Amino acid sequence: MKAQTDNLERETTMLRVKIVGIILFAFPTLAFAQEPVPPALYTAGTDITSALAAAAGGRGGMAASRIEVSDHYRINLIRRTEAAGAIVHRPGTELHYVTDGAGTLVTGGIVVRPAGGGQGNIEGGLARDVTVGDAILIPEGTPHQYTAVEGSITYLEVRFNVPVE
């Protein structure tokens, strides 16, 4: 009986040693076996400014400097020099962070388009004066429109969950 107990204790001890060995050697190996994570996205301010200046001549009243596009987000720096028609994004929740200038942003309501076509306007929305430092989160499907611009307004636009076109 004593021999059986000694054998059982020896087997239990050996099992514990094996488990501790696995923990000590296998888990650190798994941690080091992970794929490296790409570095953060860095775009120099001079590159953004140059792209924005180059885009200024292409579209009346608006210039956009594309910073990054992925399957999950789109980042642009946008400068507007005049009011614009209403827009709605599907998919895409948007964040606007005003970096320069000021204007009036209308959100919500419904978009009404002229019978003969052309830019729509928002009816029943909420108008807010926005200026440097303001952040506006515009949920997916929410109409939005800059109805007035005081000289110009520049904002960082981050649109989430946008498929690459």
C-alpha positions, 0 to 999 in steps of 0.5 A: 500500500505504501508503495502505491501511495509513493508512486501516486505522489511521485506521478503527481509531483512529475505532473506538477513539474510538467505543468509548471514547465509548460507555463514557464516556457510555452506562454512566453514563447507565445507572447514573443510569437505575435505578429508585430503591430504596424507603427502609428500613422504619421503625416507631417503638417506641411504635407497636409497643408500642401495637399489642401492648397493643391486641392483648393482650385479643384472644387469651388468653395471647398478643398479637402486634404486626404490624410488617410483612408482605410476600411474602417475610417477616413481622415481629411482636413477640409476647408470651406469658403462658402456655404454648401448643400446638405449631405447625408452619409451612409455608412459613416459617423463623422467627427468634425474638429474645427481648427480654423475659422467659423461658420454655422452648421445645421444638423438633423431635420430632413433634406429638401431638394428643389423640384428642378434638382440641385443642392438640397437644404435642411428643414427642421434641423438645429443650427449652431455657430461653430468655431476653433476648438469645437468638436461635432459628432454627426451620427450615420444618416444625420443630415448636415450642412454648413449654411454660413461661413465666416471667411473660411472654416477648416476642420479635421473630418474623421469618418468611421466605418467607411468602405474604401471606394 
